[in-house]
Amino acid sequence: MLALNVKNETSRLRAVVLGTAVSNGPTPPAETAYDPKSLEHILAGTYPVEADMVAEMEAFNKVFEKYDVKVFRPQLVENENQIFTRDIAFVIDDVIIEAGILPERDKEFPAIQYVIDQIDPKKFIRIEDKEKIHIEGGDVILWNDYIFIGTYYGADYSKIKTARTNKAGIDFIKNLFPHKKVLTFDLVKSWEDARDNALHLDCCFQPVGHDKGIIYKGGFRDEAEYQQLVDLFGMDNLFHITRDEMYNMNSNVFSIAPDVVVSEKNFTRLNNWLRDNGFTVEEIPYAEIAKQEGLLRCSTLPLIRD
């Protein structure tokens, strides 16, 4: 049996589900795009091709091999995008929760059922009422006693395709973990311009190390909520990214250990800051996958951290 344990984003990783780009399918029609960045690339004819994305994910897998991390991959569903395992489920402490995601993506979760079968059934929670309860793993960030959750509180929530976590989803987590401090963050959403769309919380904030973080101030609709993170981490411990860096997914790196971060090789400014702060930076190519408004954290579902 797999004994789940994830209490934060940065403790030493032992087991993870890494998505797959194999049999990703053809470029989708524009009207089926899940996010504005994918739409932008579909319309421009620059949507990523399978071979490039498979190569990028294999580079990520090689880093996990280097650090002796047990890697699970989803079973293949023909012509289905199965890269972003973070969306379909997430672990908090010793419990795995099947996310309440877009109904168009309901083929993705069964592909990791074989992993769920290796977990104590009492530690698996399924959201039954997915029409009412929306929550995706990219909006859930763990920081020991805290759970940070991204959301969208606009009255037009139901019309916003990039709004993925609602109040019912937040209440669901609060009820499951009454001992945790849950902080919520109302995120900026846009279908017209991907540079003004924080699809998930990890698109504009993520902790690294023990006490540092990467943050995009413009991703928060309420400056007071951004300020909460500044107060918790300290301004000097936060690396502030620009609008273009947010668009390129600079906050969506992935920690293998408190001092080891996997990052995209083009994130020069961020990677230099990480190294200056004592991190080992494992640089890999991931710019093609980034065209789908997801990056390294989005492609992973951590199961066990020390």
C-alpha positions as CSV (number, residue, x, y, z in Angstrom):
1,M,0.0,0.0,0.0
2,L,1.1,3.6,-0.6
3,A,1.2,5.6,2.6
4,L,0.4,9.1,1.4
5,N,2.0,12.1,3.0
6,V,2.1,15.6,1.6
7,K,2.1,18.5,4.0
8,N,3.8,21.2,1.9
9,E,5.2,21.9,-1.6
10,T,8.9,21.4,-0.9
11,S,9.7,18.5,1.4
12,R,11.8,15.7,-0.1
13,L,9.7,13.9,-2.8
14,R,9.5,10.1,-2.7
15,A,6.5,9.3,-5.0
16,V,4.7,11.2,-7.7
17,V,2.2,10.8,-10.6
18,L,3.8,12.5,-13.7
19,G,1.4,13.1,-16.6
20,T,2.0,11.8,-20.1
21,A,1.9,13.5,-23.5
22,V,1.7,10.2,-25.4
23,S,-1.4,9.9,-27.6
24,N,-2.2,13.6,-26.9
25,G,-4.4,13.8,-29.9
26,P,-4.4,16.4,-32.7
27,T,-4.5,20.2,-32.2
28,P,-8.0,20.7,-30.7
29,P,-10.6,23.0,-32.4
30,A,-10.6,26.5,-31.0
31,E,-14.0,26.2,-29.5
32,T,-12.9,23.4,-27.2
33,A,-9.9,25.2,-25.7
34,Y,-9.8,25.0,-21.9
35,D,-7.8,28.3,-21.5
36,P,-6.9,31.5,-23.4
37,K,-3.2,30.6,-23.9
38,S,-4.1,27.3,-25.6
39,L,-6.6,29.2,-27.7
40,E,-4.0,31.8,-28.6
41,H,-1.6,29.0,-29.9
42,I,-4.4,27.1,-31.7
43,L,-5.4,30.3,-33.6
44,A,-1.7,31.2,-34.4
45,G,-0.9,27.7,-35.6
46,T,1.8,27.3,-32.9
47,Y,0.0,24.7,-30.7
48,P,2.6,22.2,-29.4
49,V,3.0,18.9,-31.2
50,E,3.1,15.5,-29.4
51,A,6.7,14.6,-30.1
52,D,8.0,17.9,-28.5
53,M,5.9,17.5,-25.4
54,V,6.8,13.8,-25.0
55,A,10.5,14.9,-25.1
56,E,9.9,17.6,-22.5
57,M,8.1,15.3,-20.1
58,E,10.9,12.7,-20.5
59,A,13.4,15.3,-19.5
60,F,11.3,15.9,-16.3
61,N,11.1,12.1,-15.7
62,K,14.9,11.9,-16.0
63,V,15.3,14.4,-13.1
64,F,13.0,12.2,-11.0
65,E,15.1,9.2,-11.8
66,K,18.2,11.1,-10.8
67,Y,16.7,11.8,-7.4
68,D,15.4,8.3,-7.0
69,V,11.7,9.3,-6.9
70,K,9.1,6.6,-7.6
71,V,7.2,7.8,-10.7
72,F,3.7,6.6,-11.7
73,R,2.3,7.5,-15.1
74,P,-1.4,7.6,-16.2
75,Q,-2.6,4.7,-18.2
76,L,-3.0,5.8,-21.8
77,V,-6.4,7.1,-23.1
78,E,-6.2,7.5,-26.9
79,N,-6.2,11.0,-28.2
80,E,-6.6,12.6,-24.7
81,N,-4.5,15.3,-23.1
82,Q,-3.2,13.6,-19.9
83,I,-0.4,16.0,-19.1
84,F,-1.8,17.9,-16.2
85,T,-2.3,15.4,-13.4
86,R,-2.4,18.2,-10.8
87,D,-5.9,19.1,-11.9
88,I,-7.5,15.7,-11.5
89,A,-6.5,14.9,-7.9
90,F,-4.4,16.2,-5.0
91,V,-3.1,14.9,-1.7
92,I,-3.4,16.8,1.6
93,D,-1.6,15.1,4.6
94,D,-2.5,11.4,4.1
95,V,-5.7,11.8,2.1
96,I,-6.1,11.9,-1.7
97,I,-9.0,13.8,-3.1
98,E,-10.5,13.4,-6.6
99,A,-10.9,16.9,-7.9
100,G,-14.1,18.5,-9.2
101,I,-12.9,19.4,-12.7
102,L,-14.4,20.4,-16.0
103,P,-16.8,17.7,-17.2
104,E,-15.0,17.6,-20.6
105,R,-12.0,16.1,-18.8
106,D,-13.8,13.2,-17.0
107,K,-11.7,10.6,-18.9
108,E,-8.5,11.6,-17.1
109,F,-9.1,10.4,-13.6
110,P,-9.9,6.7,-14.4
111,A,-6.4,6.5,-15.9
112,I,-4.8,6.7,-12.5
113,Q,-7.3,4.3,-10.8
114,Y,-4.5,1.7,-10.6
115,V,-2.6,4.1,-8.3
116,I,-5.8,4.8,-6.2
117,D,-6.1,1.0,-5.8
118,Q,-2.8,1.0,-4.0
119,I,-4.1,3.4,-1.3
120,D,-6.1,2.6,1.8
121,P,-9.8,3.1,0.6
122,K,-10.5,5.2,3.7
123,K,-7.8,7.7,2.5
124,F,-9.6,8.3,-0.8
125,I,-12.2,11.0,-1.1
126,R,-14.4,11.5,-4.2
127,I,-16.3,14.7,-4.7
128,E,-19.7,13.3,-5.6
129,D,-21.6,16.5,-6.5
130,K,-19.2,17.9,-9.2
131,E,-21.8,20.2,-10.7
132,K,-21.9,22.0,-7.4
133,I,-18.4,21.6,-6.0
134,H,-15.6,22.8,-8.2
135,I,-11.9,22.5,-7.2
136,E,-8.7,21.7,-9.1
137,G,-5.3,20.8,-7.6
138,G,-3.6,23.8,-9.2
139,D,-5.6,26.0,-6.8
140,V,-4.6,24.1,-3.7
141,I,-1.2,24.9,-2.2
142,L,0.0,23.4,1.1
143,W,2.2,25.1,3.6
144,N,2.3,22.9,6.7
145,D,-0.5,24.3,8.9
146,Y,-1.9,26.4,6.1
147,I,-3.9,25.5,3.0
148,F,-3.9,28.3,0.4
149,I,-6.8,28.1,-2.1
150,G,-7.2,30.1,-5.3
151,T,-10.7,30.9,-6.4
152,Y,-12.8,33.5,-8.2
153,Y,-15.6,35.4,-6.4
154,G,-17.0,37.3,-9.4
155,A,-20.7,37.2,-9.9
156,D,-20.1,35.9,-13.4
157,Y,-18.3,32.8,-12.1
158,S,-20.5,30.4,-14.0
159,K,-19.7,32.2,-17.3
160,I,-15.9,32.2,-16.8
161,K,-14.3,29.1,-18.2
162,T,-11.0,29.8,-16.4
163,A,-12.7,29.9,-13.0
164,R,-12.0,26.5,-11.7
165,T,-12.6,26.6,-7.9
166,N,-15.7,27.9,-6.2
167,K,-16.9,28.6,-2.7
168,A,-18.4,25.2,-2.4
169,G,-15.0,23.7,-3.2
170,I,-13.4,25.8,-0.5
171,D,-16.0,24.8,2.0
172,F,-15.5,21.2,1.1
173,I,-11.8,21.5,2.0
174,K,-12.5,23.5,5.2
175,N,-14.9,20.8,6.4
176,L,-12.4,18.0,5.7
177,F,-9.5,19.8,7.4
178,P,-10.9,21.8,10.3
179,H,-7.6,22.0,12.0
180,K,-5.9,23.7,9.1
181,K,-5.8,27.5,8.5
182,V,-7.4,28.0,5.1
183,L,-6.6,31.2,3.3
184,T,-8.4,32.0,0.0
185,F,-7.2,34.2,-2.9
186,D,-9.6,35.8,-5.4
187,L,-7.7,35.5,-8.7
188,V,-7.7,37.6,-11.9
189,K,-9.4,35.8,-14.8
190,S,-9.5,36.7,-18.5
191,W,-10.5,34.8,-21.6
192,E,-9.4,37.6,-23.9
193,D,-5.7,37.9,-22.8
194,A,-3.7,35.0,-21.2
195,R,-1.4,37.6,-19.7
196,D,-4.2,38.7,-17.5
197,N,-5.4,35.2,-16.6
198,A,-4.3,33.4,-13.4
199,L,-5.8,30.0,-14.3
200,H,-4.9,28.6,-10.9
201,L,-3.2,29.9,-7.7
202,D,0.1,28.2,-8.7
203,C,0.1,30.4,-11.8
204,C,0.8,33.5,-9.7
205,F,2.2,32.1,-6.4
206,Q,4.2,29.1,-5.1
207,P,6.4,28.5,-2.1
208,V,10.0,27.3,-2.5
209,G,12.4,26.1,0.2
210,H,11.3,26.5,3.8
211,D,10.3,30.2,3.8
212,K,10.5,31.6,0.3
213,G,8.1,32.0,-2.6
214,I,7.5,33.2,-6.2
215,I,4.7,35.6,-6.6
216,Y,2.9,37.8,-9.2
217,K,1.1,40.7,-7.5
218,G,-1.1,41.4,-10.5
219,G,-2.7,37.9,-10.3
220,F,-4.7,38.9,-7.2
221,R,-8.0,40.8,-7.5
222,D,-7.7,41.9,-3.8
223,E,-4.4,43.5,-2.8
224,A,-5.1,42.7,0.9
225,E,-5.0,39.0,0.0
226,Y,-1.6,39.4,-1.8
227,Q,-0.5,41.3,1.3
228,Q,-1.4,38.3,3.5
229,L,1.3,36.3,1.7
230,V,3.8,39.1,2.0
231,D,3.1,39.2,5.7
232,L,3.5,35.4,6.1
233,F,6.7,35.0,4.0
234,G,8.3,38.5,4.3
235,M,8.9,40.8,1.3
236,D,12.6,39.9,1.2
237,N,11.7,36.2,0.8
238,L,9.5,36.7,-2.2
239,F,10.6,36.8,-5.8
240,H,8.2,39.0,-7.7
241,I,7.6,38.1,-11.3
242,T,6.5,40.3,-14.1
243,R,3.3,40.0,-16.2
244,D,5.2,38.4,-19.0
245,E,7.0,36.0,-16.6
246,M,3.6,35.0,-15.2
247,Y,2.4,34.4,-18.7
248,N,5.4,32.1,-19.3
249,M,4.5,30.3,-16.1
250,N,7.6,31.2,-14.0
251,S,5.8,30.5,-10.7
252,N,4.9,27.0,-11.9
253,V,8.2,25.3,-11.0
254,F,8.4,22.1,-9.0
255,S,10.3,21.3,-5.8
256,I,11.9,17.9,-5.3
257,A,13.4,18.9,-2.0
258,P,13.7,22.1,0.1
259,D,16.9,22.9,-1.8
260,V,16.1,21.4,-5.2
261,V,13.8,23.1,-7.7
262,V,13.0,21.9,-11.3
263,S,12.6,24.9,-13.5
264,E,12.3,25.8,-17.2
265,K,15.6,26.5,-18.8
266,N,14.5,29.9,-20.2
267,F,13.6,31.3,-16.7
268,T,16.9,33.1,-16.5
269,R,16.1,35.7,-13.9
270,L,14.2,33.3,-11.6
271,N,16.8,30.6,-11.9
272,N,19.6,33.0,-11.0
273,W,17.7,34.2,-8.0
274,L,17.1,30.6,-6.9
275,R,20.8,29.8,-7.2
276,D,21.7,33.0,-5.4
277,N,19.5,31.8,-2.5
278,G,21.2,28.4,-2.3
279,F,18.9,26.2,-4.4
280,T,20.1,23.6,-6.8
281,V,18.2,24.3,-10.1
282,E,17.5,21.4,-12.4
283,E,16.8,23.2,-15.7
284,I,14.8,21.4,-18.4
285,P,13.0,22.4,-21.6
286,Y,9.2,22.8,-21.0
287,A,8.3,25.8,-23.2
288,E,6.1,23.8,-25.6
289,I,3.9,22.4,-22.8
290,A,3.8,26.0,-21.4
291,K,1.7,26.9,-24.4
292,Q,-1.2,25.1,-22.8
293,E,-1.1,27.4,-19.7
294,G,0.4,24.8,-17.5
295,L,4.0,23.9,-16.5
296,L,6.0,21.7,-14.1
297,R,3.7,21.8,-11.0
298,C,0.7,21.3,-13.2
299,S,2.2,18.1,-14.6
300,T,2.7,16.4,-11.2
301,L,0.6,14.9,-8.5
302,P,2.8,14.3,-5.5
303,L,1.9,11.3,-3.4
304,I,4.6,11.0,-0.8
305,R,7.0,13.6,0.6
306,D,9.2,13.1,3.7
